[in-house]
Amino acid sequence: MSEREKQILETFGKVIPGMTEEEKNTLVVYGQGIAEGKRLARKEMEERALCEKLEGKKVV
């Protein structure tokens, strides 16, 4: 784990105990949204790379 990641976790560790359940739920949903966005971006990049690879080949 990088130092930056440790810093982020430490910050959240200090903030989360003082949050309401609603704030915690919002944080979880936000995190899930970020994760899904990254997953979709990665999938799109893989699909684009595959298309570029196929375009370079002759389809018989």
mmCIF file of the N, C-alpha and C atoms, coordinates in Angstrom:
data_MODEL
# 
_entry.id   MODEL 
# 
loop_
_atom_site.group_PDB 
_atom_site.id 
_atom_site.type_symbol 
_atom_site.label_atom_id 
_atom_site.label_alt_id 
_atom_site.label_comp_id 
_atom_site.label_asym_id 
_atom_site.label_entity_id 
_atom_site.label_seq_id 
_atom_site.pdbx_PDB_ins_code 
_atom_site.Cartn_x 
_atom_site.Cartn_y 
_atom_site.Cartn_z 
_atom_site.occupancy 
_atom_site.B_iso_or_equiv 
_atom_site.pdbx_formal_charge 
_atom_site.auth_seq_id 
_atom_site.auth_comp_id 
_atom_site.auth_asym_id 
_atom_site.auth_atom_id 
_atom_site.pdbx_PDB_model_num 
ATOM 1   N N  . MET A 1 1  ? 0.853   -1.171  0.000   1.00 0.00 ? 1  MET A N  1 
ATOM 2   C CA . MET A 1 1  ? 0.000   0.000   0.000   1.00 0.00 ? 1  MET A CA 1 
ATOM 3   C C  . MET A 1 1  ? 0.900   1.237   0.000   1.00 0.00 ? 1  MET A C  1 
ATOM 4   N N  . SER A 1 2  ? 0.561   2.197   -0.833  1.00 0.00 ? 2  SER A N  1 
ATOM 5   C CA . SER A 1 2  ? 1.374   3.405   -0.927  1.00 0.00 ? 2  SER A CA 1 
ATOM 6   C C  . SER A 1 2  ? 1.153   4.314   0.287   1.00 0.00 ? 2  SER A C  1 
ATOM 7   N N  . GLU A 1 3  ? 2.057   5.249   0.463   1.00 0.00 ? 3  GLU A N  1 
ATOM 8   C CA . GLU A 1 3  ? 1.923   6.215   1.560   1.00 0.00 ? 3  GLU A CA 1 
ATOM 9   C C  . GLU A 1 3  ? 0.652   7.044   1.389   1.00 0.00 ? 3  GLU A C  1 
ATOM 10  N N  . ARG A 1 4  ? 0.331   7.379   0.149   1.00 0.00 ? 4  ARG A N  1 
ATOM 11  C CA . ARG A 1 4  ? -0.885  8.172   -0.115  1.00 0.00 ? 4  ARG A CA 1 
ATOM 12  C C  . ARG A 1 4  ? -2.130  7.386   0.282   1.00 0.00 ? 4  ARG A C  1 
ATOM 13  N N  . GLU A 1 5  ? -2.140  6.101   -0.039  1.00 0.00 ? 5  GLU A N  1 
ATOM 14  C CA . GLU A 1 5  ? -3.282  5.258   0.329   1.00 0.00 ? 5  GLU A CA 1 
ATOM 15  C C  . GLU A 1 5  ? -3.412  5.154   1.845   1.00 0.00 ? 5  GLU A C  1 
ATOM 16  N N  . LYS A 1 6  ? -2.284  5.023   2.533   1.00 0.00 ? 6  LYS A N  1 
ATOM 17  C CA . LYS A 1 6  ? -2.306  4.978   3.996   1.00 0.00 ? 6  LYS A CA 1 
ATOM 18  C C  . LYS A 1 6  ? -2.850  6.283   4.569   1.00 0.00 ? 6  LYS A C  1 
ATOM 19  N N  . GLN A 1 7  ? -2.461  7.395   3.954   1.00 0.00 ? 7  GLN A N  1 
ATOM 20  C CA . GLN A 1 7  ? -2.926  8.705   4.405   1.00 0.00 ? 7  GLN A CA 1 
ATOM 21  C C  . GLN A 1 7  ? -4.439  8.828   4.222   1.00 0.00 ? 7  GLN A C  1 
ATOM 22  N N  . ILE A 1 8  ? -4.942  8.355   3.100   1.00 0.00 ? 8  ILE A N  1 
ATOM 23  C CA . ILE A 1 8  ? -6.383  8.406   2.833   1.00 0.00 ? 8  ILE A CA 1 
ATOM 24  C C  . ILE A 1 8  ? -7.139  7.576   3.864   1.00 0.00 ? 8  ILE A C  1 
ATOM 25  N N  . LEU A 1 9  ? -6.664  6.350   4.109   1.00 0.00 ? 9  LEU A N  1 
ATOM 26  C CA . LEU A 1 9  ? -7.329  5.485   5.084   1.00 0.00 ? 9  LEU A CA 1 
ATOM 27  C C  . LEU A 1 9  ? -7.289  6.079   6.484   1.00 0.00 ? 9  LEU A C  1 
ATOM 28  N N  . GLU A 1 10 ? -6.170  6.683   6.844   1.00 0.00 ? 10 GLU A N  1 
ATOM 29  C CA . GLU A 1 10 ? -6.048  7.314   8.155   1.00 0.00 ? 10 GLU A CA 1 
ATOM 30  C C  . GLU A 1 10 ? -7.054  8.457   8.290   1.00 0.00 ? 10 GLU A C  1 
ATOM 31  N N  . THR A 1 11 ? -7.185  9.249   7.251   1.00 0.00 ? 11 THR A N  1 
ATOM 32  C CA . THR A 1 11 ? -8.131  10.369  7.269   1.00 0.00 ? 11 THR A CA 1 
ATOM 33  C C  . THR A 1 11 ? -9.558  9.861   7.430   1.00 0.00 ? 11 THR A C  1 
ATOM 34  N N  . PHE A 1 12 ? -9.924  8.846   6.649   1.00 0.00 ? 12 PHE A N  1 
ATOM 35  C CA . PHE A 1 12 ? -11.275 8.293   6.770   1.00 0.00 ? 12 PHE A CA 1 
ATOM 36  C C  . PHE A 1 12 ? -11.485 7.668   8.144   1.00 0.00 ? 12 PHE A C  1 
ATOM 37  N N  . GLY A 1 13 ? -10.437 7.040   8.686   1.00 0.00 ? 13 GLY A N  1 
ATOM 38  C CA . GLY A 1 13 ? -10.541 6.453   10.009  1.00 0.00 ? 13 GLY A CA 1 
ATOM 39  C C  . GLY A 1 13 ? -10.869 7.481   11.082  1.00 0.00 ? 13 GLY A C  1 
ATOM 40  N N  . LYS A 1 14 ? -10.413 8.702   10.891  1.00 0.00 ? 14 LYS A N  1 
ATOM 41  C CA . LYS A 1 14 ? -10.700 9.782   11.844  1.00 0.00 ? 14 LYS A CA 1 
ATOM 42  C C  . LYS A 1 14 ? -12.090 10.370  11.632  1.00 0.00 ? 14 LYS A C  1 
ATOM 43  N N  . VAL A 1 15 ? -12.524 10.425  10.382  1.00 0.00 ? 15 VAL A N  1 
ATOM 44  C CA . VAL A 1 15 ? -13.779 11.109  10.037  1.00 0.00 ? 15 VAL A CA 1 
ATOM 45  C C  . VAL A 1 15 ? -15.006 10.223  10.222  1.00 0.00 ? 15 VAL A C  1 
ATOM 46  N N  . ILE A 1 16 ? -14.907 8.967   9.846   1.00 0.00 ? 16 ILE A N  1 
ATOM 47  C CA . ILE A 1 16 ? -16.075 8.081   9.825   1.00 0.00 ? 16 ILE A CA 1 
ATOM 48  C C  . ILE A 1 16 ? -16.755 7.935   11.192  1.00 0.00 ? 16 ILE A C  1 
ATOM 49  N N  . PRO A 1 17 ? -16.027 7.785   12.290  1.00 0.00 ? 17 PRO A N  1 
ATOM 50  C CA . PRO A 1 17 ? -16.721 7.632   13.574  1.00 0.00 ? 17 PRO A CA 1 
ATOM 51  C C  . PRO A 1 17 ? -17.657 8.801   13.928  1.00 0.00 ? 17 PRO A C  1 
ATOM 52  N N  . GLY A 1 18 ? -17.384 9.978   13.422  1.00 0.00 ? 18 GLY A N  1 
ATOM 53  C CA . GLY A 1 18 ? -18.224 11.133  13.729  1.00 0.00 ? 18 GLY A CA 1 
ATOM 54  C C  . GLY A 1 18 ? -19.367 11.353  12.738  1.00 0.00 ? 18 GLY A C  1 
ATOM 55  N N  . MET A 1 19 ? -19.484 10.461  11.770  1.00 0.00 ? 19 MET A N  1 
ATOM 56  C CA . MET A 1 19 ? -20.524 10.618  10.751  1.00 0.00 ? 19 MET A CA 1 
ATOM 57  C C  . MET A 1 19 ? -21.824 9.966   11.191  1.00 0.00 ? 19 MET A C  1 
ATOM 58  N N  . THR A 1 20 ? -22.922 10.511  10.700  1.00 0.00 ? 20 THR A N  1 
ATOM 59  C CA . THR A 1 20 ? -24.224 9.886   10.936  1.00 0.00 ? 20 THR A CA 1 
ATOM 60  C C  . THR A 1 20 ? -24.337 8.664   10.023  1.00 0.00 ? 20 THR A C  1 
ATOM 61  N N  . GLU A 1 21 ? -25.315 7.809   10.297  1.00 0.00 ? 21 GLU A N  1 
ATOM 62  C CA . GLU A 1 21 ? -25.533 6.635   9.442   1.00 0.00 ? 21 GLU A CA 1 
ATOM 63  C C  . GLU A 1 21 ? -25.861 7.067   8.015   1.00 0.00 ? 21 GLU A C  1 
ATOM 64  N N  . GLU A 1 22 ? -26.611 8.142   7.875   1.00 0.00 ? 22 GLU A N  1 
ATOM 65  C CA . GLU A 1 22 ? -26.951 8.645   6.541   1.00 0.00 ? 22 GLU A CA 1 
ATOM 66  C C  . GLU A 1 22 ? -25.684 9.094   5.797   1.00 0.00 ? 22 GLU A C  1 
ATOM 67  N N  . GLU A 1 23 ? -24.796 9.774   6.496   1.00 0.00 ? 23 GLU A N  1 
ATOM 68  C CA . GLU A 1 23 ? -23.542 10.207  5.874   1.00 0.00 ? 23 GLU A CA 1 
ATOM 69  C C  . GLU A 1 23 ? -22.674 9.006   5.482   1.00 0.00 ? 23 GLU A C  1 
ATOM 70  N N  . LYS A 1 24 ? -22.659 7.995   6.348   1.00 0.00 ? 24 LYS A N  1 
ATOM 71  C CA . LYS A 1 24 ? -21.903 6.782   6.043   1.00 0.00 ? 24 LYS A CA 1 
ATOM 72  C C  . LYS A 1 24 ? -22.482 6.088   4.818   1.00 0.00 ? 24 LYS A C  1 
ATOM 73  N N  . ASN A 1 25 ? -23.803 6.006   4.742   1.00 0.00 ? 25 ASN A N  1 
ATOM 74  C CA . ASN A 1 25 ? -24.452 5.396   3.588   1.00 0.00 ? 25 ASN A CA 1 
ATOM 75  C C  . ASN A 1 25 ? -24.122 6.171   2.311   1.00 0.00 ? 25 ASN A C  1 
ATOM 76  N N  . THR A 1 26 ? -24.137 7.488   2.403   1.00 0.00 ? 26 THR A N  1 
ATOM 77  C CA . THR A 1 26 ? -23.797 8.318   1.249   1.00 0.00 ? 26 THR A CA 1 
ATOM 78  C C  . THR A 1 26 ? -22.365 8.065   0.811   1.00 0.00 ? 26 THR A C  1 
ATOM 79  N N  . LEU A 1 27 ? -21.467 7.948   1.763   1.00 0.00 ? 27 LEU A N  1 
ATOM 80  C CA . LEU A 1 27 ? -20.060 7.678   1.460   1.00 0.00 ? 27 LEU A CA 1 
ATOM 81  C C  . LEU A 1 27 ? -19.902 6.328   0.765   1.00 0.00 ? 27 LEU A C  1 
ATOM 82  N N  . VAL A 1 28 ? -20.619 5.316   1.250   1.00 0.00 ? 28 VAL A N  1 
ATOM 83  C CA . VAL A 1 28 ? -20.557 3.989   0.631   1.00 0.00 ? 28 VAL A CA 1 
ATOM 84  C C  . VAL A 1 28 ? -21.072 4.047   -0.801  1.00 0.00 ? 28 VAL A C  1 
ATOM 85  N N  . VAL A 1 29 ? -22.199 4.704   -1.012  1.00 0.00 ? 29 VAL A N  1 
ATOM 86  C CA . VAL A 1 29 ? -22.772 4.809   -2.358  1.00 0.00 ? 29 VAL A CA 1 
ATOM 87  C C  . VAL A 1 29 ? -21.823 5.565   -3.281  1.00 0.00 ? 29 VAL A C  1 
ATOM 88  N N  . TYR A 1 30 ? -21.234 6.618   -2.790  1.00 0.00 ? 30 TYR A N  1 
ATOM 89  C CA . TYR A 1 30 ? -20.274 7.384   -3.576  1.00 0.00 ? 30 TYR A CA 1 
ATOM 90  C C  . TYR A 1 30 ? -19.086 6.501   -3.968  1.00 0.00 ? 30 TYR A C  1 
ATOM 91  N N  . GLY A 1 31 ? -18.562 5.758   -3.015  1.00 0.00 ? 31 GLY A N  1 
ATOM 92  C CA . GLY A 1 31 ? -17.445 4.853   -3.284  1.00 0.00 ? 31 GLY A CA 1 
ATOM 93  C C  . GLY A 1 31 ? -17.817 3.780   -4.303  1.00 0.00 ? 31 GLY A C  1 
ATOM 94  N N  . GLN A 1 32 ? -19.017 3.251   -4.192  1.00 0.00 ? 32 GLN A N  1 
ATOM 95  C CA . GLN A 1 32 ? -19.481 2.254   -5.152  1.00 0.00 ? 32 GLN A CA 1 
ATOM 96  C C  . GLN A 1 32 ? -19.592 2.861   -6.550  1.00 0.00 ? 32 GLN A C  1 
ATOM 97  N N  . GLY A 1 33 ? -20.028 4.110   -6.623  1.00 0.00 ? 33 GLY A N  1 
ATOM 98  C CA . GLY A 1 33 ? -20.118 4.797   -7.905  1.00 0.00 ? 33 GLY A CA 1 
ATOM 99  C C  . GLY A 1 33 ? -18.750 4.984   -8.542  1.00 0.00 ? 33 GLY A C  1 
ATOM 100 N N  . ILE A 1 34 ? -17.777 5.358   -7.737  1.00 0.00 ? 34 ILE A N  1 
ATOM 101 C CA . ILE A 1 34 ? -16.409 5.518   -8.244  1.00 0.00 ? 34 ILE A CA 1 
ATOM 102 C C  . ILE A 1 34 ? -15.891 4.173   -8.757  1.00 0.00 ? 34 ILE A C  1 
ATOM 103 N N  . ALA A 1 35 ? -16.110 3.116   -7.986  1.00 0.00 ? 35 ALA A N  1 
ATOM 104 C CA . ALA A 1 35 ? -15.635 1.781   -8.375  1.00 0.00 ? 35 ALA A CA 1 
ATOM 105 C C  . ALA A 1 35 ? -16.297 1.342   -9.679  1.00 0.00 ? 35 ALA A C  1 
ATOM 106 N N  . GLU A 1 36 ? -17.577 1.572   -9.815  1.00 0.00 ? 36 GLU A N  1 
ATOM 107 C CA . GLU A 1 36 ? -18.294 1.183   -11.033 1.00 0.00 ? 36 GLU A CA 1 
ATOM 108 C C  . GLU A 1 36 ? -17.809 1.997   -12.228 1.00 0.00 ? 36 GLU A C  1 
ATOM 109 N N  . GLY A 1 37 ? -17.567 3.272   -12.026 1.00 0.00 ? 37 GLY A N  1 
ATOM 110 C CA . GLY A 1 37 ? -17.048 4.115   -13.102 1.00 0.00 ? 37 GLY A CA 1 
ATOM 111 C C  . GLY A 1 37 ? -15.686 3.632   -13.577 1.00 0.00 ? 37 GLY A C  1 
ATOM 112 N N  . LYS A 1 38 ? -14.830 3.253   -12.648 1.00 0.00 ? 38 LYS A N  1 
ATOM 113 C CA . LYS A 1 38 ? -13.508 2.726   -13.007 1.00 0.00 ? 38 LYS A CA 1 
ATOM 114 C C  . LYS A 1 38 ? -13.646 1.393   -13.738 1.00 0.00 ? 38 LYS A C  1 
ATOM 115 N N  . ARG A 1 39 ? -14.580 0.551   -13.288 1.00 0.00 ? 39 ARG A N  1 
ATOM 116 C CA . ARG A 1 39 ? -14.792 -0.738  -13.942 1.00 0.00 ? 39 ARG A CA 1 
ATOM 117 C C  . ARG A 1 39 ? -15.262 -0.537  -15.382 1.00 0.00 ? 39 ARG A C  1 
ATOM 118 N N  . LEU A 1 40 ? -16.199 0.369   -15.586 1.00 0.00 ? 40 LEU A N  1 
ATOM 119 C CA . LEU A 1 40 ? -16.713 0.633   -16.929 1.00 0.00 ? 40 LEU A CA 1 
ATOM 120 C C  . LEU A 1 40 ? -15.640 1.239   -17.829 1.00 0.00 ? 40 LEU A C  1 
ATOM 121 N N  . ALA A 1 41 ? -14.833 2.132   -17.278 1.00 0.00 ? 41 ALA A N  1 
ATOM 122 C CA . ALA A 1 41 ? -13.749 2.748   -18.064 1.00 0.00 ? 41 ALA A CA 1 
ATOM 123 C C  . ALA A 1 41 ? -12.738 1.689   -18.488 1.00 0.00 ? 41 ALA A C  1 
ATOM 124 N N  . ARG A 1 42 ? -12.397 0.784   -17.580 1.00 0.00 ? 42 ARG A N  1 
ATOM 125 C CA . ARG A 1 42 ? -11.449 -0.289  -17.895 1.00 0.00 ? 42 ARG A CA 1 
ATOM 126 C C  . ARG A 1 42 ? -12.029 -1.199  -18.980 1.00 0.00 ? 42 ARG A C  1 
ATOM 127 N N  . LYS A 1 43 ? -13.322 -1.528  -18.853 1.00 0.00 ? 43 LYS A N  1 
ATOM 128 C CA . LYS A 1 43 ? -13.988 -2.378  -19.852 1.00 0.00 ? 43 LYS A CA 1 
ATOM 129 C C  . LYS A 1 43 ? -13.983 -1.696  -21.216 1.00 0.00 ? 43 LYS A C  1 
ATOM 130 N N  . GLU A 1 44 ? -14.270 -0.409  -21.235 1.00 0.00 ? 44 GLU A N  1 
ATOM 131 C CA . GLU A 1 44 ? -14.279 0.344   -22.493 1.00 0.00 ? 44 GLU A CA 1 
ATOM 132 C C  . GLU A 1 44 ? -12.886 0.356   -23.131 1.00 0.00 ? 44 GLU A C  1 
ATOM 133 N N  . MET A 1 45 ? -11.851 0.542   -22.320 1.00 0.00 ? 45 MET A N  1 
ATOM 134 C CA . MET A 1 45 ? -10.488 0.538   -22.843 1.00 0.00 ? 45 MET A CA 1 
ATOM 135 C C  . MET A 1 45 ? -10.131 -0.829  -23.428 1.00 0.00 ? 45 MET A C  1 
ATOM 136 N N  . GLU A 1 46 ? -10.546 -1.894  -22.745 1.00 0.00 ? 46 GLU A N  1 
ATOM 137 C CA . GLU A 1 46 ? -10.271 -3.244  -23.245 1.00 0.00 ? 46 GLU A CA 1 
ATOM 138 C C  . GLU A 1 46 ? -10.998 -3.490  -24.559 1.00 0.00 ? 46 GLU A C  1 
ATOM 139 N N  . GLU A 1 47 ? -12.253 -3.055  -24.642 1.00 0.00 ? 47 GLU A N  1 
ATOM 140 C CA . GLU A 1 47 ? -13.034 -3.229  -25.867 1.00 0.00 ? 47 GLU A CA 1 
ATOM 141 C C  . GLU A 1 47 ? -12.436 -2.416  -27.011 1.00 0.00 ? 47 GLU A C  1 
ATOM 142 N N  . ARG A 1 48 ? -11.997 -1.214  -26.716 1.00 0.00 ? 48 ARG A N  1 
ATOM 143 C CA . ARG A 1 48 ? -11.378 -0.364  -27.735 1.00 0.00 ? 48 ARG A CA 1 
ATOM 144 C C  . ARG A 1 48 ? -10.083 -1.001  -28.242 1.00 0.00 ? 48 ARG A C  1 
ATOM 145 N N  . ALA A 1 49 ? -9.285  -1.548  -27.338 1.00 0.00 ? 49 ALA A N  1 
ATOM 146 C CA . ALA A 1 49 ? -8.038  -2.207  -27.730 1.00 0.00 ? 49 ALA A CA 1 
ATOM 147 C C  . ALA A 1 49 ? -8.327  -3.423  -28.599 1.00 0.00 ? 49 ALA A C  1 
ATOM 148 N N  . LEU A 1 50 ? -9.354  -4.179  -28.260 1.00 0.00 ? 50 LEU A N  1 
ATOM 149 C CA . LEU A 1 50 ? -9.732  -5.342  -29.048 1.00 0.00 ? 50 LEU A CA 1 
ATOM 150 C C  . LEU A 1 50 ? -10.184 -4.918  -30.447 1.00 0.00 ? 50 LEU A C  1 
ATOM 151 N N  . CYS A 1 51 ? -10.990 -3.874  -30.536 1.00 0.00 ? 51 CYS A N  1 
ATOM 152 C CA . CYS A 1 51 ? -11.450 -3.379  -31.838 1.00 0.00 ? 51 CYS A CA 1 
ATOM 153 C C  . CYS A 1 51 ? -10.269 -2.922  -32.686 1.00 0.00 ? 51 CYS A C  1 
ATOM 154 N N  . GLU A 1 52 ? -9.335  -2.216  -32.090 1.00 0.00 ? 52 GLU A N  1 
ATOM 155 C CA . GLU A 1 52 ? -8.157  -1.746  -32.828 1.00 0.00 ? 52 GLU A CA 1 
ATOM 156 C C  . GLU A 1 52 ? -7.336  -2.936  -33.315 1.00 0.00 ? 52 GLU A C  1 
ATOM 157 N N  . LYS A 1 53 ? -7.226  -3.964  -32.481 1.00 0.00 ? 53 LYS A N  1 
ATOM 158 C CA . LYS A 1 53 ? -6.482  -5.157  -32.861 1.00 0.00 ? 53 LYS A CA 1 
ATOM 159 C C  . LYS A 1 53 ? -7.183  -5.851  -34.032 1.00 0.00 ? 53 LYS A C  1 
ATOM 160 N N  . LEU A 1 54 ? -8.508  -5.973  -33.958 1.00 0.00 ? 54 LEU A N  1 
ATOM 161 C CA . LEU A 1 54 ? -9.265  -6.652  -35.013 1.00 0.00 ? 54 LEU A CA 1 
ATOM 162 C C  . LEU A 1 54 ? -9.246  -5.842  -36.318 1.00 0.00 ? 54 LEU A C  1 
ATOM 163 N N  . GLU A 1 55 ? -9.271  -4.522  -36.222 1.00 0.00 ? 55 GLU A N  1 
ATOM 164 C CA . GLU A 1 55 ? -9.248  -3.692  -37.416 1.00 0.00 ? 55 GLU A CA 1 
ATOM 165 C C  . GLU A 1 55 ? -7.925  -3.844  -38.170 1.00 0.00 ? 55 GLU A C  1 
ATOM 166 N N  . GLY A 1 56 ? -6.886  -4.174  -37.461 1.00 0.00 ? 56 GLY A N  1 
ATOM 167 C CA . GLY A 1 56 ? -5.579  -4.346  -38.084 1.00 0.00 ? 56 GLY A CA 1 
ATOM 168 C C  . GLY A 1 56 ? -5.437  -5.696  -38.769 1.00 0.00 ? 56 GLY A C  1 
ATOM 169 N N  . LYS A 1 57 ? -6.383  -6.594  -38.523 1.00 0.00 ? 57 LYS A N  1 
ATOM 170 C CA . LYS A 1 57 ? -6.316  -7.925  -39.125 1.00 0.00 ? 57 LYS A CA 1 
ATOM 171 C C  . LYS A 1 57 ? -7.386  -8.068  -40.208 1.00 0.00 ? 57 LYS A C  1 
ATOM 172 N N  . LYS A 1 58 ? -7.110  -8.922  -41.158 1.00 0.00 ? 58 LYS A N  1 
ATOM 173 C CA . LYS A 1 58 ? -8.057  -9.211  -42.213 1.00 0.00 ? 58 LYS A CA 1 
ATOM 174 C C  . LYS A 1 58 ? -9.062  -10.219 -41.708 1.00 0.00 ? 58 LYS A C  1 
ATOM 175 N N  . VAL A 1 59 ? -10.342 -9.922  -41.850 1.00 0.00 ? 59 VAL A N  1 
ATOM 176 C CA . VAL A 1 59 ? -11.378 -10.856 -41.434 1.00 0.00 ? 59 VAL A CA 1 
ATOM 177 C C  . VAL A 1 59 ? -11.783 -11.656 -42.659 1.00 0.00 ? 59 VAL A C  1 
ATOM 178 N N  . VAL A 1 60 ? -11.707 -12.977 -42.542 1.00 0.00 ? 60 VAL A N  1 
ATOM 179 C CA . VAL A 1 60 ? -12.024 -13.851 -43.681 1.00 0.00 ? 60 VAL A CA 1 
ATOM 180 C C  . VAL A 1 60 ? -13.379 -14.460 -43.494 1.00 0.00 ? 60 VAL A C  1 
# 
